[in-house]
Amino acid sequence: MKIVGIIGWKNVGKTYFAKNIIKNLRNRGCSVASVKHAHHEFDIDHQNTDSYAHREAGSSQVIVSSSKRWVKITELENNQEKNLNELINQLSETDIVIVEGYKNESHPKIEVVSENNDNYLYKNISNVIGLISDKKINCNLPQFKKNEINLIVNFILNEINE
């Protein structure tokens, strides 16, 4: 599968760009999957739900299904986080996977740059292929303004189809 990541420091708008890139790709007829890294524990089911009761009873995997969607919850042994490739292998085939986070993995990445921070990730992170910022940054990477979603998606499609 073709993979492109959105990376950046906290609160720079990674989710905003991931969401808008996904919408734009879908409007162009692409099938899209996404993977989001969380730096904290999270639950998608909560107390007083049946799926929560199944997990609390000791089920290591729970599937919740309805006519609209399904989700598989897997409890990780020893808090051993899965790497990006292991997670992508869980996905059905799509035209493209948009990854938010996972900056240290090897896939191509676009960095969202903070207007208030000159500590750029692209200087120390491999495979950064472009930058999103309203300020001009002195480097050789392609740069896009924050309102240029169409141009960003054109760039992504050109990069993954080379």
N, C-alpha and C positions, 0 to 999 in steps of 0.2 A: 504494500500500500504506500501511497505517496504521503509524506508527513511533513508538516511545517509547524514550527513552534513559535509561540509568542512569549517573550521573556521581558523582564524588567524588574526594577526594584519595587518594593511594596507601594501600593497606592498610586501607581503611575497610569493606570487605565488598561491593564492587560485584559481584564474580563470584558471591558467595553469594546476593545478591538477584536478579541476573539468572537464575541457575539455578532458584531457587525460584519466581520469577514465571513462567518458562517452564514448569516442571512444573505449576503451578496452572492456567495457560492451557490446557495440553494436557489436563489432567483435566476441563476444562470443554468440551472438544471443539474448541478453536481450533487451527488450523494455525499454526505459529510458525517463523519463521526468526530467526537472530541474526547480528549482526556485532560482532566484538570488535577493538578497536584495540590494537595492540602498539607500545610505545615503543622496541622494540629489534628487531634482526634475529632472525628465527626460521626454522627449516626444519621441514617436516613429513616430509621424507624424509632419509635419512642415508646416509653412505658404506656401500658394500657392498650397496646396493639398486639394482635395475635403473633405477628412475625417477631416482635420483641420477646414475647413469651417463649417462642421456639428457640431463639438464640440464648436466652437466659437459662433454658433447660439444658443447653449443651449442644445444640445443633451447630455444626461447624459451617454449614451452608444452608441458606434459606432462600427460596425463590418466592416472590410475591408476584401474582399475575392477575390481570384484569383484561377486559376487552380492549383497553386503550394502550397499555404498556405492561412490561414486566421488568423486574430487577432481580439480580442475584446478589445476595450479601454473603461474603466469604470472610470468616474470622481468620486472621493471620496468626499462625503459631509463632510464639516468641517475639512478637512485634516486628517480624522481618518483612520490611516493606518490599513490594514487588518492583522490579525495574520496568522501565517504559516498554521494552520489547515484550516482556511477559504480559503486560496489560494490553498492548496492541494486538497480541495474538488471541486475546479474548473477544475481539471485535469481529463482526461480520464484515465482509468485503465492502468497501466504499471507494469512491473516487479519491477522497482525500481525508486525512485525519489532522485536525487542528489540535495542537497540544499547548496547554497553558502551564507554564512552569517547566520543570525538568531541564533546566538550563545546562546542566553538566552532561547531558546525553549527546549523542553524535548527530542527531537529525538537524536539518537546516532550521535556522531561527531568525526571527525578526525581533529586534530590541525596541521596546517602547521606552523612550528617554524622558526622564523628568526634566522639566524646565528649570528646576532649582538645584540640580545635582550634576556636577561634572564628573562623577565617578561612573564611567561607562562600563557596562559589562562586556561589550564587544572586544575590549582590549585584553581580556583574560579568559574569554569563553570561546570555544571552538565553533566554527561553522555558523557564525552570525552573517547573514546574507544581506541585511538591510536594516535601516533605522527609521523609526517613526518619531518625529519631533518637529515642533514649529520653530525651533532655533537651528541655525546652520551649525553643523559640527564639522570640524576640520579633519576629514578622513576620506578614504576612497570608496566607502560603501555607498550604495544607492540610498537616498534619503527621501522620505515622504512626509508631507505635512499631515497633521492629524485629521483633516477633513477630506483627505484624498483616498477614501476607501476603494473606489473603483480602480484607481491606479495601483494601489497596494495589491488588490486581488489580481489584476492583470499581471503584475510582477510575480506573484506567487504561482499563478498558472504557467507562466513562461518558465519559471525556475524548475517546477516539478515535471514539466513536459520536455525538458532538454535531454 
